[in-house]
Each structure stands twice: as C-alpha cells, then as structure tokens.
Amino acid sequence: MDWCTSWQPAAVTVVAVNLIWVLGSLVTAGAGLGDPSVVARVWIVMQAGVVGLFAVLQIVGLRRKQT
C-alpha cells in the first residue's frame, strides 16, 4: 500500500467515495432496500458497475501519475 501514500488526500477521498457508492448500491439492490422493482435493481447494479469502473480507472491513473 506504499504506492498510495504520495497521493493527494482529495484524490484518495474521491476513490474511497466511489468504492463506498458501489458497495452501497450493491447492498441496496441485493437486499431490496426501498422495495425497488426489477428494472430499478438492474439499473442500480449497472450504475454500481460504472462507478466501480471509474474507481479502477482513477486508481490506475493515480498509479501512473506517481511513476
């Protein structure tokens, strides 16, 4: 985890919030919180996938910036 110690705190915060969003979205869809329809659950999971992809790309970008 040494590679993340030189990142700016704002960048780490954005990545962390994105990962929390993904987790929250998957829990919401899986547990049916708020009684979402099937279409809503699919949408929530797709949204979680996109935000997860953003988080991965952000991490890759931060790693590349460091080198």
N, CA, C, O and CB atoms as a CASP TS submission, in Angstrom:
PFRMAT TS
TARGET T0000
AUTHOR 0000-0000-0000
METHOD Language model
MODEL 1
PARENT N/A
ATOM      1  N   MET     1       0.822  -1.190   0.000  1.00  0.00           N
ATOM      2  CA  MET     1       0.000   0.000   0.000  1.00  0.00           C
ATOM      3  C   MET     1       0.867   1.256   0.000  1.00  0.00           C
ATOM      4  O   MET     1       0.345   2.362   0.137  1.00  0.00           O
ATOM      5  CB  MET     1      -0.936  -0.003   1.203  1.00  0.00           C
ATOM      6  N   ASP     2       2.189   1.103  -0.152  1.00  0.00           N
ATOM      7  CA  ASP     2       3.080   2.261  -0.214  1.00  0.00           C
ATOM      8  C   ASP     2       2.782   3.178  -1.386  1.00  0.00           C
ATOM      9  O   ASP     2       3.014   4.385  -1.319  1.00  0.00           O
ATOM     10  CB  ASP     2       4.505   1.804  -0.292  1.00  0.00           C
ATOM     11  N   TRP     3       2.265   2.594  -2.465  1.00  0.00           N
ATOM     12  CA  TRP     3       2.035   3.371  -3.666  1.00  0.00           C
ATOM     13  C   TRP     3       0.984   4.455  -3.469  1.00  0.00           C
ATOM     14  O   TRP     3       0.957   5.414  -4.240  1.00  0.00           O
ATOM     15  CB  TRP     3       1.624   2.465  -4.786  1.00  0.00           C
ATOM     16  N   CYS     4       0.127   4.340  -2.476  1.00  0.00           N
ATOM     17  CA  CYS     4      -0.923   5.350  -2.298  1.00  0.00           C
ATOM     18  C   CYS     4      -0.553   6.432  -1.298  1.00  0.00           C
ATOM     19  O   CYS     4      -1.321   7.378  -1.120  1.00  0.00           O
ATOM     20  CB  CYS     4      -2.196   4.687  -1.858  1.00  0.00           C
ATOM     21  N   THR     5       0.595   6.330  -0.638  1.00  0.00           N
ATOM     22  CA  THR     5       0.931   7.311   0.388  1.00  0.00           C
ATOM     23  C   THR     5       1.260   8.675  -0.183  1.00  0.00           C
ATOM     24  O   THR     5       1.143   9.678   0.521  1.00  0.00           O
ATOM     25  CB  THR     5       2.086   6.822   1.200  1.00  0.00           C
ATOM     26  N   SER     6       1.672   8.738  -1.453  1.00  0.00           N
ATOM     27  CA  SER     6       2.019  10.026  -2.038  1.00  0.00           C
ATOM     28  C   SER     6       0.842  10.673  -2.770  1.00  0.00           C
ATOM     29  O   SER     6       0.987  11.769  -3.311  1.00  0.00           O
ATOM     30  CB  SER     6       3.183   9.858  -2.988  1.00  0.00           C
ATOM     31  N   TRP     7      -0.304  10.023  -2.797  1.00  0.00           N
ATOM     32  CA  TRP     7      -1.467  10.603  -3.464  1.00  0.00           C
ATOM     33  C   TRP     7      -2.010  11.768  -2.659  1.00  0.00           C
ATOM     34  O   TRP     7      -1.857  11.822  -1.439  1.00  0.00           O
ATOM     35  CB  TRP     7      -2.560   9.545  -3.672  1.00  0.00           C
ATOM     36  N   GLN     8      -2.640  12.689  -3.349  1.00  0.00           N
ATOM     37  CA  GLN     8      -3.274  13.810  -2.676  1.00  0.00           C
ATOM     38  C   GLN     8      -4.512  13.312  -1.930  1.00  0.00           C
ATOM     39  O   GLN     8      -5.225  12.433  -2.413  1.00  0.00           O
ATOM     40  CB  GLN     8      -3.647  14.927  -3.689  1.00  0.00           C
ATOM     41  N   PRO     9      -4.759  13.878  -0.759  1.00  0.00           N
ATOM     42  CA  PRO     9      -5.909  13.409   0.039  1.00  0.00           C
ATOM     43  C   PRO     9      -7.242  13.524  -0.711  1.00  0.00           C
ATOM     44  O   PRO     9      -8.118  12.678  -0.533  1.00  0.00           O
ATOM     45  CB  PRO     9      -5.993  14.203   1.339  1.00  0.00           C
ATOM     46  N   ALA    10      -7.407  14.546  -1.536  1.00  0.00           N
ATOM     47  CA  ALA    10      -8.661  14.708  -2.274  1.00  0.00           C
ATOM     48  C   ALA    10      -8.871  13.553  -3.245  1.00  0.00           C
ATOM     49  O   ALA    10      -9.992  13.068  -3.403  1.00  0.00           O
ATOM     50  CB  ALA    10      -8.671  16.045  -3.032  1.00  0.00           C
ATOM     51  N   ALA    11      -7.805  13.112  -3.894  1.00  0.00           N
ATOM     52  CA  ALA    11      -7.908  12.010  -4.844  1.00  0.00           C
ATOM     53  C   ALA    11      -8.277  10.715  -4.118  1.00  0.00           C
ATOM     54  O   ALA    11      -9.102   9.943  -4.607  1.00  0.00           O
ATOM     55  CB  ALA    11      -6.584  11.836  -5.618  1.00  0.00           C
ATOM     56  N   VAL    12      -7.683  10.482  -2.983  1.00  0.00           N
ATOM     57  CA  VAL    12      -7.988   9.286  -2.197  1.00  0.00           C
ATOM     58  C   VAL    12      -9.444   9.337  -1.731  1.00  0.00           C
ATOM     59  O   VAL    12     -10.128   8.313  -1.715  1.00  0.00           O
ATOM     60  CB  VAL    12      -7.025   9.163  -0.978  1.00  0.00           C
ATOM     61  N   THR    13      -9.913  10.516  -1.355  1.00  0.00           N
ATOM     62  CA  THR    13     -11.294  10.681  -0.914  1.00  0.00           C
ATOM     63  C   THR    13     -12.271  10.352  -2.045  1.00  0.00           C
ATOM     64  O   THR    13     -13.273   9.672  -1.823  1.00  0.00           O
ATOM     65  CB  THR    13     -11.527  12.115  -0.411  1.00  0.00           C
ATOM     66  N   VAL    14     -11.985  10.826  -3.238  1.00  0.00           N
ATOM     67  CA  VAL    14     -12.865  10.564  -4.384  1.00  0.00           C
ATOM     68  C   VAL    14     -12.925   9.069  -4.675  1.00  0.00           C
ATOM     69  O   VAL    14     -14.008   8.529  -4.899  1.00  0.00           O
ATOM     70  CB  VAL    14     -12.379  11.332  -5.636  1.00  0.00           C
ATOM     71  N   VAL    15     -11.792   8.402  -4.675  1.00  0.00           N
ATOM     72  CA  VAL    15     -11.764   6.961  -4.932  1.00  0.00           C
ATOM     73  C   VAL    15     -12.530   6.228  -3.827  1.00  0.00           C
ATOM     74  O   VAL    15     -13.308   5.317  -4.111  1.00  0.00           O
ATOM     75  CB  VAL    15     -10.296   6.443  -5.019  1.00  0.00           C
ATOM     76  N   ALA    16     -12.315   6.617  -2.585  1.00  0.00           N
ATOM     77  CA  ALA    16     -12.999   5.964  -1.469  1.00  0.00           C
ATOM     78  C   ALA    16     -14.509   6.157  -1.549  1.00  0.00           C
ATOM     79  O   ALA    16     -15.265   5.216  -1.309  1.00  0.00           O
ATOM     80  CB  ALA    16     -12.476   6.502  -0.138  1.00  0.00           C
ATOM     81  N   VAL    17     -14.953   7.358  -1.882  1.00  0.00           N
ATOM     82  CA  VAL    17     -16.391   7.618  -2.003  1.00  0.00           C
ATOM     83  C   VAL    17     -16.983   6.788  -3.146  1.00  0.00           C
ATOM     84  O   VAL    17     -18.086   6.257  -3.017  1.00  0.00           O
ATOM     85  CB  VAL    17     -16.655   9.131  -2.240  1.00  0.00           C
ATOM     86  N   ASN    18     -16.266   6.674  -4.244  1.00  0.00           N
ATOM     87  CA  ASN    18     -16.754   5.848  -5.353  1.00  0.00           C
ATOM     88  C   ASN    18     -16.886   4.388  -4.934  1.00  0.00           C
ATOM     89  O   ASN    18     -17.872   3.734  -5.276  1.00  0.00           O
ATOM     90  CB  ASN    18     -15.814   5.963  -6.560  1.00  0.00           C
ATOM     91  N   LEU    19     -15.909   3.872  -4.200  1.00  0.00           N
ATOM     92  CA  LEU    19     -15.976   2.478  -3.753  1.00  0.00           C
ATOM     93  C   LEU    19     -17.103   2.271  -2.742  1.00  0.00           C
ATOM     94  O   LEU    19     -17.762   1.232  -2.752  1.00  0.00           O
ATOM     95  CB  LEU    19     -14.639   2.051  -3.139  1.00  0.00           C
ATOM     96  N   ILE    20     -17.324   3.245  -1.880  1.00  0.00           N
ATOM     97  CA  ILE    20     -18.438   3.168  -0.926  1.00  0.00           C
ATOM     98  C   ILE    20     -19.770   3.206  -1.671  1.00  0.00           C
ATOM     99  O   ILE    20     -20.713   2.501  -1.312  1.00  0.00           O
ATOM    100  CB  ILE    20     -18.363   4.328   0.104  1.00  0.00           C
ATOM    101  N   TRP    21     -19.836   4.037  -2.711  1.00  0.00           N
ATOM    102  CA  TRP    21     -21.051   4.112  -3.537  1.00  0.00           C
ATOM    103  C   TRP    21     -21.357   2.745  -4.157  1.00  0.00           C
ATOM    104  O   TRP    21     -22.505   2.298  -4.159  1.00  0.00           O
ATOM    105  CB  TRP    21     -20.890   5.186  -4.653  1.00  0.00           C
ATOM    106  N   VAL    22     -20.324   2.090  -4.679  1.00  0.00           N
ATOM    107  CA  VAL    22     -20.512   0.775  -5.295  1.00  0.00           C
ATOM    108  C   VAL    22     -21.048  -0.205  -4.256  1.00  0.00           C
ATOM    109  O   VAL    22     -22.026  -0.909  -4.510  1.00  0.00           O
ATOM    110  CB  VAL    22     -19.181   0.253  -5.903  1.00  0.00           C
ATOM    111  N   LEU    23     -20.420  -0.251  -3.109  1.00  0.00           N
ATOM    112  CA  LEU    23     -20.846  -1.167  -2.057  1.00  0.00           C
ATOM    113  C   LEU    23     -22.283  -0.875  -1.631  1.00  0.00           C
ATOM    114  O   LEU    23     -23.098  -1.790  -1.508  1.00  0.00           O
ATOM    115  CB  LEU    23     -19.905  -1.069  -0.851  1.00  0.00           C
ATOM    116  N   GLY    24     -22.587   0.393  -1.410  1.00  0.00           N
ATOM    117  CA  GLY    24     -23.945   0.766  -1.012  1.00  0.00           C
ATOM    118  C   GLY    24     -24.977   0.416  -2.064  1.00  0.00           C
ATOM    119  O   GLY    24     -26.073  -0.041  -1.740  1.00  0.00           O
ATOM    120  N   SER    25     -24.629   0.628  -3.319  1.00  0.00           N
ATOM    121  CA  SER    25     -25.554   0.306  -4.413  1.00  0.00           C
ATOM    122  C   SER    25     -25.819  -1.186  -4.480  1.00  0.00           C
ATOM    123  O   SER    25     -26.964  -1.606  -4.647  1.00  0.00           O
ATOM    124  CB  SER    25     -24.997   0.797  -5.754  1.00  0.00           C
ATOM    125  N   LEU    26     -24.776  -1.988  -4.351  1.00  0.00           N
ATOM    126  CA  LEU    26     -24.947  -3.441  -4.410  1.00  0.00           C
ATOM    127  C   LEU    26     -25.747  -3.961  -3.222  1.00  0.00           C
ATOM    128  O   LEU    26     -26.558  -4.875  -3.371  1.00  0.00           O
ATOM    129  CB  LEU    26     -23.588  -4.131  -4.460  1.00  0.00           C
ATOM    130  N   VAL    27     -25.526  -3.391  -2.057  1.00  0.00           N
ATOM    131  CA  VAL    27     -26.308  -3.780  -0.875  1.00  0.00           C
ATOM    132  C   VAL    27     -27.765  -3.394  -1.071  1.00  0.00           C
ATOM    133  O   VAL    27     -28.667  -4.170  -0.757  1.00  0.00           O
ATOM    134  CB  VAL    27     -25.744  -3.116   0.409  1.00  0.00           C
ATOM    135  N   THR    28     -27.993  -2.190  -1.594  1.00  0.00           N
ATOM    136  CA  THR    28     -29.361  -1.733  -1.837  1.00  0.00           C
ATOM    137  C   THR    28     -30.079  -2.650  -2.818  1.00  0.00           C
ATOM    138  O   THR    28     -31.219  -3.050  -2.581  1.00  0.00           O
ATOM    139  CB  THR    28     -29.358  -0.298  -2.366  1.00  0.00           C
ATOM    140  N   ALA    29     -29.412  -2.981  -3.918  1.00  0.00           N
ATOM    141  CA  ALA    29     -30.034  -3.846  -4.924  1.00  0.00           C
ATOM    142  C   ALA    29     -30.225  -5.269  -4.398  1.00  0.00           C
ATOM    143  O   ALA    29     -31.265  -5.889  -4.624  1.00  0.00           O
ATOM    144  CB  ALA    29     -29.183  -3.872  -6.199  1.00  0.00           C
ATOM    145  N   GLY    30     -29.224  -5.772  -3.703  1.00  0.00           N
ATOM    146  CA  GLY    30     -29.291  -7.147  -3.214  1.00  0.00           C
ATOM    147  C   GLY    30     -30.306  -7.347  -2.103  1.00  0.00           C
ATOM    148  O   GLY    30     -31.003  -8.361  -2.066  1.00  0.00           O
ATOM    149  N   ALA    31     -30.389  -6.384  -1.200  1.00  0.00           N
ATOM    150  CA  ALA    31     -31.300  -6.505  -0.065  1.00  0.00           C
ATOM    151  C   ALA    31     -32.696  -5.992  -0.393  1.00  0.00           C
ATOM    152  O   ALA    31     -33.642  -6.219   0.362  1.00  0.00           O
ATOM    153  CB  ALA    31     -30.745  -5.754   1.128  1.00  0.00           C
ATOM    154  N   GLY    32     -32.822  -5.301  -1.520  1.00  0.00           N
ATOM    155  CA  GLY    32     -34.125  -4.774  -1.896  1.00  0.00           C
ATOM    156  C   GLY    32     -34.571  -3.617  -1.020  1.00  0.00           C
ATOM    157  O   GLY    32     -35.766  -3.409  -0.813  1.00  0.00           O
ATOM    158  N   LEU    33     -33.613  -2.870  -0.509  1.00  0.00           N
ATOM    159  CA  LEU    33     -33.949  -1.726   0.348  1.00  0.00           C
ATOM    160  C   LEU    33     -34.789  -0.721  -0.430  1.00  0.00           C
ATOM    161  O   LEU    33     -34.431  -0.339  -1.545  1.00  0.00           O
ATOM    162  CB  LEU    33     -32.664  -1.048   0.893  1.00  0.00           C
ATOM    163  N   GLY    34     -35.873  -0.304   0.137  1.00  0.00           N
ATOM    164  CA  GLY    34     -36.755   0.623  -0.539  1.00  0.00           C
ATOM    165  C   GLY    34     -37.679  -0.057  -1.533  1.00  0.00           C
ATOM    166  O   GLY    34     -38.405   0.620  -2.261  1.00  0.00           O
ATOM    167  N   ASP    35     -37.665  -1.388  -1.576  1.00  0.00           N
ATOM    168  CA  ASP    35     -38.510  -2.191  -2.454  1.00  0.00           C
ATOM    169  C   ASP    35     -38.424  -1.765  -3.926  1.00  0.00           C
ATOM    170  O   ASP    35     -39.443  -1.440  -4.535  1.00  0.00           O
ATOM    171  CB  ASP    35     -39.943  -2.110  -1.988  1.00  0.00           C
ATOM    172  N   PRO    36     -37.199  -1.766  -4.505  1.00  0.00           N
ATOM    173  CA  PRO    36     -37.072  -1.386  -5.917  1.00  0.00           C
ATOM    174  C   PRO    36     -37.622  -2.474  -6.842  1.00  0.00           C
ATOM    175  O   PRO    36     -37.598  -3.660  -6.512  1.00  0.00           O
ATOM    176  CB  PRO    36     -35.604  -1.103  -6.260  1.00  0.00           C
ATOM    177  N   SER    37     -38.106  -2.054  -7.985  1.00  0.00           N
ATOM    178  CA  SER    37     -38.591  -3.008  -8.986  1.00  0.00           C
ATOM    179  C   SER    37     -37.394  -3.742  -9.596  1.00  0.00           C
ATOM    180  O   SER    37     -36.243  -3.404  -9.319  1.00  0.00           O
ATOM    181  CB  SER    37     -39.426  -2.283 -10.097  1.00  0.00           C
ATOM    182  N   VAL    38     -37.670  -4.731 -10.416  1.00  0.00           N
ATOM    183  CA  VAL    38     -36.601  -5.480 -11.080  1.00  0.00           C
ATOM    184  C   VAL    38     -35.785  -4.548 -11.974  1.00  0.00           C
ATOM    185  O   VAL    38     -34.556  -4.609 -11.996  1.00  0.00           O
ATOM    186  CB  VAL    38     -37.186  -6.651 -11.910  1.00  0.00           C
ATOM    187  N   VAL    39     -36.482  -3.691 -12.704  1.00  0.00           N
ATOM    188  CA  VAL    39     -35.788  -2.749 -13.580  1.00  0.00           C
ATOM    189  C   VAL    39     -34.893  -1.823 -12.755  1.00  0.00           C
ATOM    190  O   VAL    39     -33.763  -1.535 -13.150  1.00  0.00           O
ATOM    191  CB  VAL    39     -36.804  -1.923 -14.407  1.00  0.00           C
ATOM    192  N   ALA    40     -35.391  -1.364 -11.626  1.00  0.00           N
ATOM    193  CA  ALA    40     -34.599  -0.484 -10.758  1.00  0.00           C
ATOM    194  C   ALA    40     -33.374  -1.214 -10.209  1.00  0.00           C
ATOM    195  O   ALA    40     -32.290  -0.636 -10.123  1.00  0.00           O
ATOM    196  CB  ALA    40     -35.462   0.044  -9.596  1.00  0.00           C
ATOM    197  N   ARG    41     -33.546  -2.471  -9.842  1.00  0.00           N
ATOM    198  CA  ARG    41     -32.410  -3.249  -9.340  1.00  0.00           C
ATOM    199  C   ARG    41     -31.341  -3.425 -10.417  1.00  0.00           C
ATOM    200  O   ARG    41     -30.146  -3.303 -10.146  1.00  0.00           O
ATOM    201  CB  ARG    41     -32.884  -4.621  -8.841  1.00  0.00           C
ATOM    202  N   VAL    42     -31.782  -3.712 -11.636  1.00  0.00           N
ATOM    203  CA  VAL    42     -30.822  -3.842 -12.735  1.00  0.00           C
ATOM    204  C   VAL    42     -30.105  -2.521 -12.951  1.00  0.00           C
ATOM    205  O   VAL    42     -28.889  -2.497 -13.142  1.00  0.00           O
ATOM    206  CB  VAL    42     -31.527  -4.292 -14.036  1.00  0.00           C
ATOM    207  N   TRP    43     -30.840  -1.434 -12.924  1.00  0.00           N
ATOM    208  CA  TRP    43     -30.247  -0.104 -13.103  1.00  0.00           C
ATOM    209  C   TRP    43     -29.230   0.191 -12.003  1.00  0.00           C
ATOM    210  O   TRP    43     -28.149   0.711 -12.280  1.00  0.00           O
ATOM    211  CB  TRP    43     -31.344   0.979 -13.113  1.00  0.00           C
ATOM    212  N   ILE    44     -29.567  -0.136 -10.770  1.00  0.00           N
ATOM    213  CA  ILE    44     -28.667   0.106  -9.640  1.00  0.00           C
ATOM    214  C   ILE    44     -27.374  -0.688  -9.810  1.00  0.00           C
ATOM    215  O   ILE    44     -26.288  -0.159  -9.571  1.00  0.00           O
ATOM    216  CB  ILE    44     -29.354  -0.268  -8.308  1.00  0.00           C
ATOM    217  N   VAL    45     -27.482  -1.944 -10.217  1.00  0.00           N
ATOM    218  CA  VAL    45     -26.294  -2.781 -10.411  1.00  0.00           C
ATOM    219  C   VAL    45     -25.448  -2.249 -11.566  1.00  0.00           C
ATOM    220  O   VAL    45     -24.220  -2.219 -11.474  1.00  0.00           O
ATOM    221  CB  VAL    45     -26.701  -4.248 -10.679  1.00  0.00           C
ATOM    222  N   MET    46     -26.099  -1.828 -12.652  1.00  0.00           N
ATOM    223  CA  MET    46     -25.349  -1.256 -13.778  1.00  0.00           C
ATOM    224  C   MET    46     -24.639   0.033 -13.353  1.00  0.00           C
ATOM    225  O   MET    46     -23.490   0.268 -13.726  1.00  0.00           O
ATOM    226  CB  MET    46     -26.294  -0.976 -14.973  1.00  0.00           C
ATOM    227  N   GLN    47     -25.320   0.846 -12.586  1.00  0.00           N
ATOM    228  CA  GLN    47     -24.723   2.079 -12.090  1.00  0.00           C
ATOM    229  C   GLN    47     -23.522   1.770 -11.194  1.00  0.00           C
ATOM    230  O   GLN    47     -22.494   2.442 -11.277  1.00  0.00           O
ATOM    231  CB  GLN    47     -25.767   2.911 -11.321  1.00  0.00           C
ATOM    232  N   ALA    48     -23.651   0.771 -10.354  1.00  0.00           N
ATOM    233  CA  ALA    48     -22.539   0.365  -9.493  1.00  0.00           C
ATOM    234  C   ALA    48     -21.353  -0.088 -10.338  1.00  0.00           C
ATOM    235  O   ALA    48     -20.205   0.208 -10.004  1.00  0.00           O
ATOM    236  CB  ALA    48     -22.976  -0.762  -8.533  1.00  0.00           C
ATOM    237  N   GLY    49     -21.618  -0.798 -11.420  1.00  0.00           N
ATOM    238  CA  GLY    49     -20.539  -1.238 -12.311  1.00  0.00           C
ATOM    239  C   GLY    49     -19.805  -0.071 -12.942  1.00  0.00           C
ATOM    240  O   GLY    49     -18.577  -0.078 -13.033  1.00  0.00           O
ATOM    241  N   VAL    50     -20.557   0.934 -13.378  1.00  0.00           N
ATOM    242  CA  VAL    50     -19.932   2.107 -13.993  1.00  0.00           C
ATOM    243  C   VAL    50     -19.100   2.873 -12.972  1.00  0.00           C
ATOM    244  O   VAL    50     -17.970   3.265 -13.263  1.00  0.00           O
ATOM    245  CB  VAL    50     -20.999   3.028 -14.605  1.00  0.00           C
ATOM    246  N   VAL    51     -19.642   3.087 -11.798  1.00  0.00           N
ATOM    247  CA  VAL    51     -18.898   3.813 -10.761  1.00  0.00           C
ATOM    248  C   VAL    51     -17.680   3.005 -10.325  1.00  0.00           C
ATOM    249  O   VAL    51     -16.626   3.578 -10.050  1.00  0.00           O
ATOM    250  CB  VAL    51     -19.807   4.113  -9.541  1.00  0.00           C
ATOM    251  N   GLY    52     -17.811   1.680 -10.260  1.00  0.00           N
ATOM    252  CA  GLY    52     -16.660   0.835  -9.948  1.00  0.00           C
ATOM    253  C   GLY    52     -15.578   0.951 -11.002  1.00  0.00           C
ATOM    254  O   GLY    52     -14.390   0.977 -10.681  1.00  0.00           O
ATOM    255  N   LEU    53     -15.989   1.020 -12.268  1.00  0.00           N
ATOM    256  CA  LEU    53     -15.025   1.222 -13.347  1.00  0.00           C
ATOM    257  C   LEU    53     -14.316   2.565 -13.202  1.00  0.00           C
ATOM    258  O   LEU    53     -13.107   2.661 -13.411  1.00  0.00           O
ATOM    259  CB  LEU    53     -15.723   1.137 -14.710  1.00  0.00           C
ATOM    260  N   PHE    54     -15.076   3.600 -12.844  1.00  0.00           N
ATOM    261  CA  PHE    54     -14.456   4.912 -12.596  1.00  0.00           C
ATOM    262  C   PHE    54     -13.396   4.806 -11.505  1.00  0.00           C
ATOM    263  O   PHE    54     -12.302   5.354 -11.642  1.00  0.00           O
ATOM    264  CB  PHE    54     -15.527   5.955 -12.196  1.00  0.00           C
ATOM    265  N   ALA    55     -13.718   4.102 -10.425  1.00  0.00           N
ATOM    266  CA  ALA    55     -12.769   3.963  -9.316  1.00  0.00           C
ATOM    267  C   ALA    55     -11.501   3.242  -9.769  1.00  0.00           C
ATOM    268  O   ALA    55     -10.394   3.646  -9.410  1.00  0.00           O
ATOM    269  CB  ALA    55     -13.419   3.203  -8.146  1.00  0.00           C
ATOM    270  N   VAL    56     -11.658   2.185 -10.551  1.00  0.00           N
ATOM    271  CA  VAL    56     -10.493   1.448 -11.052  1.00  0.00           C
ATOM    272  C   VAL    56      -9.645   2.354 -11.948  1.00  0.00           C
ATOM    273  O   VAL    56      -8.421   2.386 -11.826  1.00  0.00           O
ATOM    274  CB  VAL    56     -10.939   0.178 -11.831  1.00  0.00           C
ATOM    275  N   LEU    57     -10.298   3.081 -12.839  1.00  0.00           N
ATOM    276  CA  LEU    57      -9.558   3.988 -13.726  1.00  0.00           C
ATOM    277  C   LEU    57      -8.863   5.098 -12.945  1.00  0.00           C
ATOM    278  O   LEU    57      -7.760   5.510 -13.303  1.00  0.00           O
ATOM    279  CB  LEU    57     -10.500   4.599 -14.763  1.00  0.00           C
ATOM    280  N   GLN    58      -9.490   5.576 -11.899  1.00  0.00           N
ATOM    281  CA  GLN    58      -8.865   6.595 -11.059  1.00  0.00           C
ATOM    282  C   GLN    58      -7.624   6.035 -10.371  1.00  0.00           C
ATOM    283  O   GLN    58      -6.594   6.707 -10.305  1.00  0.00           O
ATOM    284  CB  GLN    58      -9.862   7.118 -10.014  1.00  0.00           C
ATOM    285  N   ILE    59      -7.716   4.831  -9.868  1.00  0.00           N
ATOM    286  CA  ILE    59      -6.562   4.211  -9.208  1.00  0.00           C
ATOM    287  C   ILE    59      -5.434   4.005 -10.210  1.00  0.00           C
ATOM    288  O   ILE    59      -4.275   4.294  -9.913  1.00  0.00           O
ATOM    289  CB  ILE    59      -6.957   2.861  -8.560  1.00  0.00           C
ATOM    290  N   VAL    60      -5.771   3.508 -11.397  1.00  0.00           N
ATOM    291  CA  VAL    60      -4.749   3.306 -12.434  1.00  0.00           C
ATOM    292  C   VAL    60      -4.102   4.639 -12.793  1.00  0.00           C
ATOM    293  O   VAL    60      -2.881   4.722 -12.919  1.00  0.00           O
ATOM    294  CB  VAL    60      -5.366   2.648 -13.699  1.00  0.00           C
ATOM    295  N   GLY    61      -4.909   5.675 -12.957  1.00  0.00           N
ATOM    296  CA  GLY    61      -4.367   6.988 -13.286  1.00  0.00           C
ATOM    297  C   GLY    61      -3.459   7.535 -12.198  1.00  0.00           C
ATOM    298  O   GLY    61      -2.420   8.127 -12.488  1.00  0.00           O
ATOM    299  N   LEU    62      -3.845   7.341 -10.960  1.00  0.00           N
ATOM    300  CA  LEU    62      -3.016   7.816  -9.851  1.00  0.00           C
ATOM    301  C   LEU    62      -1.703   7.040  -9.770  1.00  0.00           C
ATOM    302  O   LEU    62      -0.657   7.613  -9.467  1.00  0.00           O
ATOM    303  CB  LEU    62      -3.780   7.696  -8.527  1.00  0.00           C
ATOM    304  N   ARG    63      -1.759   5.747 -10.038  1.00  0.00           N
ATOM    305  CA  ARG    63      -0.524   4.951 -10.039  1.00  0.00           C
ATOM    306  C   ARG    63       0.408   5.402 -11.159  1.00  0.00           C
ATOM    307  O   ARG    63       1.618   5.512 -10.962  1.00  0.00           O
ATOM    308  CB  ARG    63      -0.845   3.450 -10.191  1.00  0.00           C
ATOM    309  N   ARG    64      -0.159   5.660 -12.325  1.00  0.00           N
ATOM    310  CA  ARG    64       0.672   6.096 -13.459  1.00  0.00           C
ATOM    311  C   ARG    64       1.256   7.476 -13.213  1.00  0.00           C
ATOM    312  O   ARG    64       2.394   7.749 -13.595  1.00  0.00           O
ATOM    313  CB  ARG    64      -0.146   6.103 -14.755  1.00  0.00           C
ATOM    314  N   LYS    65       0.492   8.336 -12.586  1.00  0.00           N
ATOM    315  CA  LYS    65       0.956   9.692 -12.310  1.00  0.00           C
ATOM    316  C   LYS    65       2.147   9.675 -11.352  1.00  0.00           C
ATOM    317  O   LYS    65       3.048  10.510 -11.435  1.00  0.00           O
ATOM    318  CB  LYS    65      -0.184  10.537 -11.724  1.00  0.00           C
ATOM    319  N   GLN    66       2.124   8.705 -10.448  1.00  0.00           N
ATOM    320  CA  GLN    66       3.195   8.625  -9.460  1.00  0.00           C
ATOM    321  C   GLN    66       4.533   8.240 -10.076  1.00  0.00           C
ATOM    322  O   GLN    66       5.577   8.693  -9.606  1.00  0.00           O
ATOM    323  CB  GLN    66       2.828   7.632  -8.388  1.00  0.00           C
ATOM    324  N   THR    67       4.524   7.419 -11.112  1.00  0.00           N
ATOM    325  CA  THR    67       5.774   6.946 -11.695  1.00  0.00           C
ATOM    326  C   THR    67       6.371   7.942 -12.665  1.00  0.00           C
ATOM    327  O   THR    67       7.429   7.686 -13.240  1.00  0.00           O
ATOM    328  CB  THR    67       5.555   5.635 -12.392  1.00  0.00           C
TER
END
